[in-house]
């Protein structure tokens, strides 16, 4: 009995020591792979301060973490940082590290991220950094530019924590900003059919277009369960809610991405009764001076739908119905409501 316990203890001790030492054996190999694959896929500048490997964080999978990761464009975008992340962690199949046939990634966690998206007046975007798969040589003939990536995404979990997004589009005079964005996705994204659960929250939302601020210091969230047919690119919405400030929308229906780049859909949105003042909270920020002095009563409800094909200038059928019940509005100092 004592001999068996001693052998078991020694075995566990050896395994733990190996789990500490093995990451050092693969650290240089993985760092080279990341940079090689990045240069193969991206027309951009990118680097990271440190690469760490742990066999404990997502055991029995290996965790590969990039610290202080950044990504910049080229040309006119060479001085603009597209992505800056404190940590990017991928969970990799441990056994795939011992071969050269590819690396299976099942989880990606991104923490403390800043994304700065820019569109120039001529429509060029700083996120257009992917190298093309093929280059035309003669009519109806192509050659591959790069080989296939060694990384295979078999995602089951994707998480973004505490992200800041800034979007500036000079071609449409649009600005968007949000802080503290958190996103969680779970589901077997490598399967043909899967249920994808997602949860999104973000704060301090600012949105402006044409010099008019439509949202300011708003909050938004989403809880979605989507039955995904990834082989045919059709997504059925099951239990879904979207929120903007205190307004909660229920979303139902389906969306299909077609081979010709078009989109087919049958979507319905509805709300329960909403306090009338919550609707007024969405009035453009230029009208929100002294909003706390506004007094309201009553409720409002909303239903909407979009059904049909969206392609180019063709839009699906859509409709929107607002219902207002017993609503009054009174501003402090005014003689009547």
C-alpha atoms as one frame of an Amber mdcrd trajectory, in Angstrom:
protein
   0.000   0.000   0.000   2.753   2.430   0.997   4.765   1.464  -2.074   1.782
   2.209  -4.349   1.236   5.610  -2.728   4.934   6.408  -3.115   4.886   5.514
  -6.832   1.740   7.588  -7.332   3.287  10.571  -5.535   6.456  10.346  -7.634
   4.398  10.100 -10.833   2.325  13.160  -9.931   5.478  15.048  -9.006   7.130
  14.224 -12.348   4.001  15.320 -14.243   3.892  18.646 -12.384   7.602  19.253
 -13.046   7.083  18.480 -16.742   4.135  20.878 -16.854   6.453  23.608 -15.556
   9.357  22.751 -17.890   7.601  21.875 -21.171   6.411  25.456 -21.869  10.011
  26.642 -22.012  10.754  24.020 -24.677   7.936  25.290 -26.917   8.096  29.019
 -26.167  10.573  29.932 -28.922   8.858  27.651 -31.449   5.426  29.178 -30.797
   6.774  32.755 -30.945   8.281  32.037 -34.369   5.028  30.439 -35.559   2.934
  33.436 -34.455   5.169  35.889 -36.310   5.406  33.662 -39.391   1.645  33.153
 -39.578   1.030  36.866 -38.955   3.315  37.905 -41.797   1.725  35.267 -44.017
  -1.836  36.530 -43.464  -1.475  40.253 -42.751  -0.300  43.272 -44.698   0.444
  45.121 -41.461   2.951  45.733 -38.688   2.485  43.785 -35.475   4.515  42.735
 -32.460   4.204  41.767 -28.798   6.347  42.255 -25.718   6.216  38.737 -24.278
   4.883  35.297 -25.164   4.093  32.956 -22.288   2.912  29.341 -22.286   1.104
  27.694 -19.384  -0.146  24.122 -19.009  -2.183  24.991 -15.904  -4.428  27.886
 -16.953  -6.640  25.866 -19.351  -5.526  22.307 -18.568  -5.561  19.870 -20.351
  -4.962  22.435 -23.106  -1.943  24.689 -23.352  -2.472  28.444 -22.946  -0.454
  30.719 -25.225  -0.550  34.357 -24.081   0.733  37.403 -25.936   1.368  40.401
 -23.675   1.279  44.014 -24.896   0.196  43.054 -28.391  -0.227  45.795 -31.028
  -1.197  45.915 -34.686  -0.686  48.813 -37.117  -1.465  49.279 -40.774   0.887
  50.365 -43.518   1.150  53.361 -45.835  -1.102  56.196 -44.668  -2.077  54.110
 -41.621   1.484  53.355 -40.514   1.224  55.687 -37.512  -2.278  54.576 -36.479
  -2.562  51.673 -34.042  -5.508  49.529 -35.107  -5.443  47.128 -32.138  -3.639
  47.310 -28.829  -4.257  44.542 -26.294  -2.885  43.971 -22.821  -3.284  40.206
 -23.186  -4.352  37.843 -25.961  -4.663  34.238 -24.790  -5.383  31.198 -26.967
  -6.069  27.685 -25.664  -4.239  25.231 -27.946  -4.541  21.456 -28.132  -1.505
  20.260 -26.181  -0.754  17.278 -28.420  -0.753  19.435 -31.566   2.338  21.206
 -30.184   4.368  18.017 -30.670   3.765  17.823 -34.429   3.916  20.038 -37.501
   0.483  19.283 -38.968  -1.228  22.327 -37.426  -2.418  23.777 -34.145  -6.007
  23.476 -32.919  -7.317  26.560 -31.093 -10.492  26.140 -29.010 -10.554  29.314
 -26.872  -9.518  32.929 -27.377  -9.516  35.507 -24.569  -8.683  39.168 -25.247
  -8.274  41.541 -22.305  -7.743  45.291 -21.925  -8.119  46.046 -25.631  -8.256
  49.283 -27.597  -9.569  49.222 -31.160  -9.260  52.354 -33.313 -11.005  51.964
 -36.677 -10.564  54.693 -39.301 -12.145  55.267 -42.716 -10.613  57.949 -44.929
 -12.738  60.336 -47.045 -12.060  58.144 -50.113 -13.426  55.053 -48.316 -10.145
  53.301 -47.502 -10.199  51.605 -44.095  -7.303  50.900 -41.752  -8.611  47.383
 -40.983  -8.233  46.234 -44.600  -5.016  44.391 -43.771  -5.639  40.788 -44.871
  -3.483  39.595 -47.745  -5.453  38.194 -50.690  -5.556  34.416 -51.015  -4.899
  34.490 -54.743  -3.513  36.753 -57.455  -4.781  36.828 -61.052  -2.124  35.661
 -63.542  -4.213  35.229 -66.679  -7.924  35.312 -67.226  -9.579  32.472 -65.253
  -6.205  31.438 -63.802  -4.948  32.126 -60.305  -1.980  31.164 -58.173  -1.773
  30.992 -54.397   0.195  33.761 -52.743   0.715  32.045 -49.426   0.259  28.528
 -48.063  -2.554  27.603 -45.748  -2.321  28.740 -42.151  -1.004  26.267 -39.575
  -3.661  27.413 -37.116  -7.064  25.700 -37.188  -9.862  27.462 -35.324 -12.085
  24.994 -33.481 -13.542  27.668 -31.265 -15.826  26.821 -28.381 -15.267  29.999
 -26.352 -14.420  33.569 -27.320 -14.180  36.405 -24.809 -13.357  40.114 -24.936
 -12.991  41.943 -21.616 -12.830  45.706 -20.991 -12.453  46.802 -24.596 -12.579
  50.367 -25.900 -13.728  50.937 -29.477 -13.308  54.161 -31.447 -14.728  54.360
 -34.974 -14.202  57.447 -37.145 -15.596  57.434 -40.696 -14.653  60.573 -42.600
 -16.441  59.313 -45.731 -19.853  59.550 -43.996 -19.010  61.990 -41.198 -19.774
  59.369 -38.570 -18.227  58.861 -35.137 -18.804  56.027 -32.676 -17.238  55.383
 -29.275 -17.855  52.855 -26.529 -16.015  51.918 -23.366 -15.982  48.841 -21.118
 -17.191  46.516 -23.871 -17.463  42.902 -22.747 -18.374  40.029 -25.051 -18.714
  36.289 -24.415 -19.422  33.699 -27.112 -19.775  29.971 -26.515 -20.646  27.135
 -28.870 -18.841  24.681 -31.118 -17.949  26.983 -34.010 -16.186  24.106 -35.806
 -19.407  22.059 -36.108 -21.859  22.319 -39.010 -24.758  22.855 -36.585 -24.455
  24.458 -33.158 -26.189  26.728 -30.667 -24.172  29.878 -30.056 -24.797  31.716
 -26.782 -23.559  35.290 -26.603 -23.641  38.077 -24.056 -22.621  41.672 -24.792
 -22.467  44.788 -22.635 -20.954  48.215 -23.236 -21.048  51.622 -21.554 -20.494
  55.291 -22.377 -21.731  54.900 -25.942 -21.418  57.973 -28.141 -22.764  58.074
 -31.691 -22.839  61.073 -34.038 -23.488  61.576 -37.723 -23.512  64.720 -39.791
 -22.486  66.775 -36.787 -25.511  65.661 -34.711 -25.048  63.558 -31.562 -27.679
  60.816 -31.436 -26.396  58.929 -28.401 -24.381  60.168 -25.476 -23.302  58.217
 -22.368 -25.714  55.443 -23.324 -25.511  51.797 -22.276 -26.313  48.773 -24.411
 -26.442  45.033 -23.982 -27.486  41.829 -25.695 -28.264  38.259 -24.676 -28.582
  36.006 -27.705 -29.048  32.310 -28.333 -28.652  31.523 -32.015 -29.134  28.153
 -33.704 -26.407  28.322 -36.352 -26.260  26.279 -39.541 -22.634  27.182 -40.304
 -22.517  25.014 -43.411 -25.387  26.905 -45.084 -24.816  30.244 -43.261 -28.324
  30.361 -41.785 -28.903  31.629 -38.257 -32.159  31.158 -36.327 -32.727  33.483
 -33.365 -34.129  31.648 -30.350 -34.132  33.482 -27.005 -32.822  36.976 -27.629
 -32.987  40.390 -26.001 -31.326  43.682 -26.918 -31.182  46.675 -24.603 -30.407
  50.369 -24.985 -30.489  52.273 -21.717 -33.662  50.964 -19.986 -35.327  49.951
 -23.271 -35.388  46.179 -23.783 -36.184  44.697 -27.209 -37.131  41.083 -27.905
 -35.732  39.762 -31.186 -37.076  36.785 -33.137 -36.669  35.274 -36.631 -33.775
  34.216 -38.854 -30.995  35.559 -41.106 -29.289  33.758 -44.019 -26.072  34.839
 -45.776 -26.312  33.940 -49.466 -23.530  32.904 -51.857 -23.904  36.049 -53.996
 -23.183  38.293 -51.002 -26.846  39.108 -50.408 -28.723  38.564 -47.161 -32.163
  37.042 -46.671 -34.098  37.614 -43.469 -37.338  37.392 -41.531 -36.895  39.380
 -38.327 -39.350  40.675 -35.722 -38.735  43.057 -32.840 -41.098  43.947 -30.012
 -41.008  45.495 -26.578 -43.110  45.400 -23.482 -44.409  48.771 -22.332 -41.603
  51.301 -21.839 -41.655  54.351 -19.619 -42.173  57.378 -21.882 -39.124  59.152
 -20.451 -36.856  56.287 -21.469 -37.811  56.915 -25.098 -37.044  60.607 -24.659
 -33.613  59.670 -23.317 -32.693  58.693 -26.890 -33.367  62.162 -28.294 -30.155
  63.604 -29.809 -27.836  64.916 -27.143 -28.169  68.514 -28.381 -31.757  68.477
 -27.036 -30.855  66.909 -23.693 -29.839  70.041 -21.785 -31.364  69.952 -18.293
 -32.961  66.590 -19.067 -33.351  65.958 -15.326 -35.924  68.795 -15.203 -38.222
  66.961 -17.599 -41.310  65.316 -16.057 -43.246  62.648 -17.931 -45.948  60.036
 -17.447 -47.241  57.228 -19.622 -45.861  54.294 -21.559 -44.875  53.395 -25.068
 -44.611  50.107 -26.982 -42.854  49.217 -30.217 -43.075  46.464 -32.821 -41.071
  46.204 -36.036 -40.255  43.703 -38.748 -37.908  43.220 -41.707 -38.620  40.481
 -44.239 -37.022  39.709 -47.583 -33.735  40.011 -49.419 -31.101  42.727 -48.977
 -28.650  43.078 -51.859 -27.090  46.273 -53.194 -29.795  48.925 -53.317 -32.575
  46.364 -52.796 -33.987  46.428 -49.288 -36.319  43.975 -47.538 -39.876  44.934
 -46.625 -39.952  46.589 -43.244 -42.383  48.261 -40.915 -42.458  49.945 -37.523
 -45.363  50.624 -35.158 -45.240  52.812 -32.060 -47.988  52.830 -29.471 -48.260
  55.652 -26.914 -50.531  55.406 -23.867 -51.461  58.158 -21.356 -48.302  60.133
 -22.095 -47.648  63.642 -20.778 -44.559  65.821 -20.900 -43.792  68.783 -18.674
 -40.649  70.900 -18.514 -39.849  72.757 -15.298 -40.941  76.383 -15.560 -43.523
  75.806 -18.290 -47.141  76.706 -17.357 -48.724  73.461 -18.591 -47.870  69.896
 -19.646
